[in-house]
Amino acid sequence: MFENFILSKEKGLCVVRTKDYNRVIKKIIKEIQKINRERNKEIKIELHGEGIRTFEGMEFDKEQLIKDIKENVEKVYIFRNFAPLSEDEIVQFIEKYTQKENTRTKVFIVSPEYEIPTSVEPHIEEIFDYFPSEDEIDKGLKYAEGLSLVELRKANEDGNITEYRKRILAKSGGILEVLETHDVDTPVGLDDTIKLIEKVYQSGIGRGTLLLGVPGTGKTLIAKFLSKKYPVIKFNIGAVYNKYVGETEKRLRDTFERLKQFGNCFVFIDEFEKLIANGNGDSGVSKRVLGELLFWLQDKETNNYVIATMNDISSLPVELVRPGRWDFTFGLTPPPKEIRKEIIKYYSEKYNVPFDENLAGIENITPADISAIYRLASIVGVEKAKKFVKLTKDISPRFEETLKAVERYAVPVYQKEIEDLI
């Protein structure tokens, strides 16, 4: 992980994002020692912690660091959660001394919070190592992806690893959160679609599935239903945005890294169209975010399987649905009559209300409409409930237009051929 930077000829500063300071510092030192053995080198190491003192008790000599940098001494400085130089000095260090043919003085800043100067960001290595691999943990500890070594120890002591994984996501500033499973309705008629998504997820090589359709047809319900068996992480796109230049993109990259280290999971992005709608008046930030998302979707290394939903597809960008972007683009429309009957039967039994044959005859009624009617019917009766619940097709703008667009871009979920792919 760190060897490439230590041996690189152009970059001299590496910021390591972690809270497992001791684990990461030991790893850096081991890699330096390995390089010294295998390449017959004598790279010296100087290690400093917070409080401007080394772990050996020596005071940090800033002038010596600057001298070593200027003279290009073969040496590695490691700083634990503090910056040895001011922002101006860092910029000068990068611009004058580290873009040489062979930069031999290397500086590690091991910190989760250090802010990299924007002007020299491309010339600084940034490595994320928040969580240990299974072979880095203490013997006897139960391993779980998405926890630092300190958190893993505490989680094993408390016996509740699931809660600690949730806390990791809680630290993402509202960008990521675990999709909780409570009383989740059965997605009647969507069994084959869910089985197919599961099959691709379990293969470990899938990218994601895009779900298009009018509101209330079961897009979010699919993600909630999957959360009964698998970890599903909700990705709140709106929380990524920041008013400062470049900060939004940085937070997005941090989020991708956090997901990567969390491990295998579904990543649920609801109402994807909101990202596209924001792209007209924000100096191109939303377009860059969309580009970063699509690039990550195609090149992500871990099994973070994306489920993205869209209600309004009137301004659907072609690049979002081009062949190969997603494993599947499914269209969720109001169900056909035979499926409507199954849905009505399900909610009739759930709420202990008589089956209503007339309800099954209403074209373009959605599963959410049926659920709302039967929930109210359990209190006031079916006939009264039907009068008070407004149907999606009557209140949703561009309902017919969306149905036509779904037919154009997506494979209908009620298509019998889906079963052949399972």
Secondary structure, 3 states (H helix, E strand, C coil): CCHHHHHCCCCCEEEEECCCHHHHHHHHHHHHHHHHHHCCCCCEEEEEECCCEECCCCECCHHHHHHHHHHCCCEEEEEECCCCCCHHHHHHHHHHHCCCCCCCEEEEEECCCCCCCHHHHHHCEEEECCCCCHHHCCCCCCCCCCCCHHHHHHHHHHCCHHHHHHHHHHCCCCCEEECCCCCCCCCCCCHHHHHHHHHHHHHCCCCEEEEEECCCCCHHHHHHHHCCCCCEEEECHHHHCCCCCCHHHHHHHHHHHHHHHHCCEEEEECCCHHHHHHHHCCCCHHHHHHHHHHHHHHHCCCCEEEEEEECCCCCCCHHHCCCCCCCEEEEECCCCHHHHHHHHHHHHHHHCCCCCHHHHCCCCCCHHHHHHHHHHHHHHCHHHHHHHCCCHHHHCCCHHHHHHHHHHHCEECCCCCHHHHC
